[in-house]
Amino acid sequence: MNKLNLFIYINTLFTPIIFDLNPLQATPPCHHHQFESSLRTIHPSLKGLVAKLREFPDSNRIIENALQQGSITVDIAYKGMPFEAMWEGELRKISIDGNSNNTEGRILCHILFEMMNAVSEPKYKELYQMAEQGRIDCDSYVEIIERIEHNNMIQTANIIEKGITAGVFPSSARWSFIYDFATHYKIQQLVGHSILIAKEYQDITGQAPSCYQGTVKNLKNMSKTEKTSLAGSLHSYYFRSQWERGV
């Protein structure tokens, strides 16, 4: 996929959002089906957090949109968690890392973000099919998925902020993250998130791991320490510049 086609494809993904940043307009309306999907919360410590998300209309709407595609399970996992939370599309499951020392607010934010990813599942499936059919290269595949998730982060943060203002969500749920996609994407490469997506592409297509180039210079030759240091520097520089600009 060349740069022009990548730009066009990204625009088709986000056109409904460009003109209306209300996160509730970015997802399709609910429709009645012949069956009712269920939301199963397994671990007792998560039940109250899911109830809070259900209590606030904006976040409940996201949950309902996700359930239009099928039942969802929310649980805690203690093994095989590369990050603090993840959406497993094939299992339709949101897993929260039980080994992370997170506040309830932070976990609430994770659950909502992964619900956003659940809503985006049709986009992920479309990209999977494009990779299977050889219609998208590795770098485009990774970047588009990272853009989808970054957009989901923006929507999550907006809903969380509204919930805090309304007194429904705790202030610890507030999500401060990098709005600039170019910087965000570099950090995702450095912490290994983009590499996992590239591995998924390689598993689909059978291409060698070297197919992913990324946007970080000399990424493949950097040590883990160098990656961690650069990710920290990019993170600090972004928020310092935001603070200096009074944003």
ABEGO torsion letter per residue (X at the ends): XBAAAAAAAAAAAAAAAAABABAAAABBBBBBBABBBBBBBABAAAAAAAAAAAABAAAAAAAAAAAAAEBBBBBBBABGBABABBBBAAAGBBBBBAABBBBAAAAAAAAAAAAAAAAAAAAAAAAAAAAAAGABBAAAAAAAAAAAAAAAAAAAAAAAAAAAAAGABBAAABBBBBABAAAAAAAAAAAGAAAAAAAAAAAAAGBBAAABAEABBGAAABBAAAAAAAAAAAAAAAAAAAAAAGX
